[in-house]
Amino acid sequence: MTAWTEHVKSVAAKQKITYKEAMKVASSTYKSNKKEKPDKKEKSKKKSHKMPDGTVMSGETHSESSKTVKVPKKRKQKEEKVVDY
């Protein structure tokens, strides 16, 4: 049995209400054991910026000391077929 179902059952028993009603009440009092994950932006301490061609470079703004961090994948361009009638 999960911690959530145990919590709901205990709330239902203590307040003498149905399981369905207890789920609504228990949702406000339940504390999960899971650790909160930091946002991806907060996780990265290094600042970077994106160039118009999609290249990600180091530094908050572009300067001579900026270095390439990630190069975008090149996409194949579709060739247009010319049809003469």
N, C-alpha and C positions, 0 to 999 in steps of 0.2 A: 504494500500500500504506500502511496506517495505521501509526502509531507503535507501537500495541499489537501488531499482527501481526509487525512487524519485531522487536520485543522477544521475542515468543514464539518466533519462528524462531531467533533468536540463542541463547536459552536452550536450545532443543532441540539445536542444533548443538554448543554448548559441553559440555553434559552427556550428549550422545549418547542422547537419549530421544525418544519419539514426541511429535508435536505435541500430542496430547491430554494427555499427562503434563506436558508443558512449560507448558501453560496453567495447570495447578494450581500449579506451582512459580513461574511468572512473575507470578502475581497478587500474591504477597507482595513481589516486588522491583520492580514497575512503579511509576513515579512519573508521574502525569499532568501535562501542561502547563497544564491548566485552573486558573484562579484560583478559590479557594473563595468562594462567595457568602455574604455575611453574612446572618444571620437577619433576617426582617422586623422583629422586635421590636428588635433591635440597631440596625437601620438608622435607625429613627425616634428622634431625640434628644428630641423634645418629648414630654412626658408627657400622657396624656389618660385620661379615664374615661368609662364608658358609663352613661347614665341608664336607668331602668326602661322608658321608652318607646322605647328604642333610639337616642336622640340621643347622639352622641359630643361631649364637651365638653373644652375645654382644662384643663390642670391635673391633677395626680395625684388630688386629691380635690376635691369640689365646694365652691366658695366664691363670694362675690359677684363676684369678678373673672373667674370662668369664662366662657368664650365658646363659642358653638356652633361646632364644627368640621365636623360632618357630620349632616345631618338624614335620618332613614330615609324611604324611599319609602312613601307611603300605599298600603295594599292595599285593593282593593275588597272590601267585605263582601258575601257572598252572601245574597240575600234568601230567607227561608224561605217556601215556598209552603204556605198553609193550605188543606187540602182538607176540605170538609164532605161527609159521607156521608149 
